[in-house]
């Protein structure tokens, strides 16, 4: 699989979406380019079909383009979540049109029943697996952005309090009282530092973008 550009952070994505809303086609190209890794991720789930990876990437890219063109900023979710479904749908439409996969078994043929006695097809299984994998991918991206904001936006004391309070970097979680004792400050001061630091992390993408 070829190497793709890394995903945009939340702030960069919002800026591009706002620019695209105003008709900036370069912003549209940036959104497509930096979400190609997501297309490749979805394509991996369908590598056992009769189609070459490059063909699936091409079809998946069409789904991504449709997602970028129709995504609404006020949806309340990241573009990746919406785009993943559009990419998956585009690939499934291709597979459905040809009605076959590597062993001449239709993706829509029943392969069993669920706990409620309802028929389950290969498509149902693929969708469930893809959903879990995409949720993991999005969570991984959010965690990466959180740690980046932690390192770049918080002062040393704030980093120490947040690291101990929430068990970051593999450490155990400490109570505010334990942190106060370790740092030689009052518990109420620890609480104020924590509150301020958490707020900084929430707006961490803005913090990163200002550097």
N, C-alpha and C positions, 0 to 999 in steps of 0.2 A: 504494500500500500504506500502510495506516495506521501511525502511530507506536506502538511497543510499549515497555514498561518494559525497562530494561537487565537483562542476566542477573545473577543473584546470584553473589557470589564463592564460593569453595570453603567458607569458614567459614560464611557465611550459609546456604548450601544445606544443609550438614550439620546446622546448628541447626534449620532448618525440618523436615528429614526426621526428626530425633529427636523434635521436638514432634508431628509427624504420627503417629509411631509410638505416642505416648501419647494419641492421639485428638484433637489440636488441629486443628480444621477450618479455623481462620484460617490456620495454617501451610500447609495444603493449598492454600488459595486463593492465597497468596503464591507458592508454587511454580508454580502454573498461570499466574498473571499474568506472572511474570518469565521464563517459557519460551515465551511466545507468539511472540517474535521467531524462535525456532527453528521453530515451526510455519509462519510466513510464509516462512522460508527454504526449507523443504521444498516448500511449495506452488508456489514459483516454477518448480520443475522440471516442473510439470504444467499450466502456463498455456495450453498449446496444445491442451488437451482441450476437450470441449464444455461444460465446467462453468465457471461464473463463479467468480472468485477468492473471493468471499465464501462461496460454497457449499463450496469446497475448504477454506477456513479453518475453517468450522464442522465439517466432517468430521475435519480434522486435529486440531482441538481435542479431539474425542472421543478420538482416539488419545493425545493428551497427558494427558488426564484418566486414562485407563486406565494410562498409564505411571506417573503420580504415585501412583496407588492400589496398584500392584503392585511398584514399585521396592524393591529391598532394599539397604540401606546397605552391606552386606558384599559387594556384587558386585565391588568393586575398580575401578569406573569411575564417571565422573560421570553424573549423571542425564541430562544432555543426550544422551549417546551412546545410552543405552537409549531415551529418549523419541523421538529422531529415527527410530529403527526402527519404533516403535509408530505414530507419526504417518504414516510412509510406508506401513506395512501397511494402515492404515485407509483411506487414499486409494486404494491399489491395489485393495482389496476393492470400493470403490465403482465404480472403473473396470471391474473384472472383471465385476461384476454387470450392467453395461450393455453390455459387450463391444464398446465402440467408442471411438474418439477422433476428432478433427476431420475426418479424411478417410475415415471408415468402415473404418479398418484396426484390427484387434484388436491390443491390446498384447501378446497372446500368440502372434500369428502369427510364424513364422520370417522373419527378414530376412537371414539369412546363416549362416555357420559360423565358429567360432573356430579357433585354430591347431591344436587337437586334432581338428577335424572335427565338433565338437558343435554342434547347432543353437543359434542365438542369437536371442532375441526382443527386442522393444522394451523389455519390462520389464527384461530383463537389462542392457541398455544404460543405462536410466534408473537402475537400482540402482547400477551402477558409478559413474556420474557423480555421483549423490547422495552416495554414500559418500565420494568424493574431496572434494566441496564441504563436506560436514559435518566431515570431518577438518580441512580448512582453517579452518572456522569455529571449531572447538574449539581448534585451535592458536592462532588469533588471540586467542581469549579468554584462553588460558593466558599468552600473551606480554604481553597488556595487564595481567593481574594481576601478572606478574613485575615489570614496570616500575613499577607502582604500589607494590609492596612495596619495590622498590629505593629509590624516592624517600622513602618514609615510614618504613622500618624500619632503614636503614643510616646509620651516622655518615659524615661527609664523607670521612674517610680510607678507610673501607670501600668507599664508593661509588667512589672513585678507583681503588682496587685492582681491584675487580670490573669496572669499566668497561674498564680497560686489559687485564685478564687475559682477558676473554671478548669483547672487541671490541663492547661495547654502544654504542648511539647512533651507529652507523656508523663507529666507529673500528676500527683494526686490532688484532689480538691481540698482546699482549706476553708475553714469558717472565717468570717470577718474577725472574730476574736483571736483566732490563731495567727492570722496575718498581722493584726495589731501588735501582738506580743513579739512576733518575729522581727517586725520593723521598728518597734519601740514607739509606736504612735497610738492614738486613741481609736477605738472601734468606729466611732462616729466619723472620724477623719478618713478611715479606710472606706466607709460607706460613701462618702462624698467623692473620693478618688474613683471608686468603682463606677458610680453613676455617671460621672463626667467622661470616663474612659469608654464606657459602653456607648454613650451618645456619639463619641468620636468615631467608634467603629461602625455605627449605623450609617454615618455619612462619610465613611472611609473612602469611597470612590471619588467624592468631591475633593477630599484631602489629597489623594494621590494625583488627581488631575491638576492641582495647583502647583505641583513641584516643577 
